[in-house]
């Protein structure tokens, strides 16, 4: 089982879809930077870092091969975001 820790959460004060950026540590082994928290038609969701190719399409830089590993990752990030917006004195 993987353990996820949100190291940094950067809330954005825009009215757009992008609500925050996050950096997440995985098992005290590595950090994923540039995780985006977005508001969509169905509510909040998490996207992993992407880059724009020469063909102007966006491509994932990393991705989970197993959705069972992604679900707790997503829940950890969204919970950190919810805590940050309900308790502004918290870091993030």
N, C-alpha and C positions, 0 to 999 in steps of 0.2 A: 504494500500500500504506500502511496506517495503522500507526503505531508507538504502542505502549501502554506506559506506565510506571506502576507502582503507587507512588503517593506516600505513602499511609498505609494501614496495615493494623491494624485494631483487633481483636485476638483476644478472644473472650468466654470466660469460664470457667464457662459454664453447661452443664448436662447435656442441654439441649434440642437442637433441630434447628439453630438458628442458631449458627454457629461463629465467624463474623467479619464485620466490615464493612470495606469498602475504598473508597478514593478513587483514581481512575485518570486520568492525564493522557493525552490523545490528541493526537499530533503536535505537541506544544508549542503547541497552539492552544486547548484547553479541558479542563476537568476534570469528570468524572462522579463525583458524591459519592453515598454511600448504596448502594453495590453490596453485596449480601449473599451470603455463602458459607454454604450449608446442607448438612446431611447428610440424604440421603433413602434410600429403600430400595435404590437403585442406586448409592449412594456420594455423593461431594461434587458439588454443582452450584452454578452462579452465577446470581443473578437481578439484574436491573437495578432501579433505583428505581421505586416504585409509589406511588400515592396512593389513599385510600379515597374513593369518590364518595358523594354524598348518598343513593344507593340501597344503600349498604353493600357494594358490589362493589369489588374492587381493579382498578385500571387502570394499565398501564405508562405512565410519564412519558416514557421514551425507549425505542426499540427499534431493532434492526438490520434493515434491509430485505434484507440479503444474509447468509445463514448463513456464507458464506466469510469475511466480515469478523468475525463473532461468534466463530468458532472460535479464532482466535489471541488474541482479547480474553480469552475464557474460560480458555485455557491459561495466559496471562500471570498472571491473577489466582490461579488454582489453584496455579501454581508458586510464587508469592510466599507463599501460605498454607502450602504444604508446607515451604518453606524456613524460615518463621517458627516452625513447630511442631517442626521437627527441630533448629533452632539457636536456642534461646531468647535468646541474647545479641544476636541481630540486632534491629534496630528493627522494631517491629510488634507 
